[in-house]
Amino acid sequence: MQSFQELARRVKLLIMDVDGVLTDGSIFISATGEELKAFNTLDGHGLKMLQSTGVKLAIITGRDAPGVAHRAKGLGIDYYYAGIHDKRATLAELLETTGLTAEECAYIGDDVVDLPVMIRVGLSVAVPEAPSLVLQHAHYVTGASGGAGAVRELTERIMQAQGTFDALMARYLE
């Protein structure tokens, strides 16, 4: 089995689920029925840093919430798919659109609905709250929880594996 470093070195596209990954999985419903979610700013900055190194970003989520679309736009997510019930088919579409292979993709998820993508990509990642079946199929399990730095942890690990992290951090120390 290849190491995390070897798998992460090939990553050209990071694909993410939203609920339980970019958020803690909680859904708040307003009196008008609007869904509200909390996103971690550390995750957001990690995504921007990773994107600055040339890695593209994608979201494939089963829910279709306007707030998530707004957050994705604000982060500059390259590919956004919402209301998706067949994530495997969406992965195939994404690969066709980008011209990438599955081995050049990383995916971070938290539940069994993510497994059809996780078992096909080059680097599959789960958050620690994921069910045991999901954890068993992950190449890497983050130490940080979903919505609490898991994505930031992954972005930094990918940049470290690709040799871009130190130069990027040096910019903040100038």
Summary of the structure (lengths in Angstrom):
residues: 174
radius of gyration: 15.2
end to end distance: 39.4
largest distance: 50.2
contacts: 593
relative contact order: 0.21
helix: 44%
strand: 16%
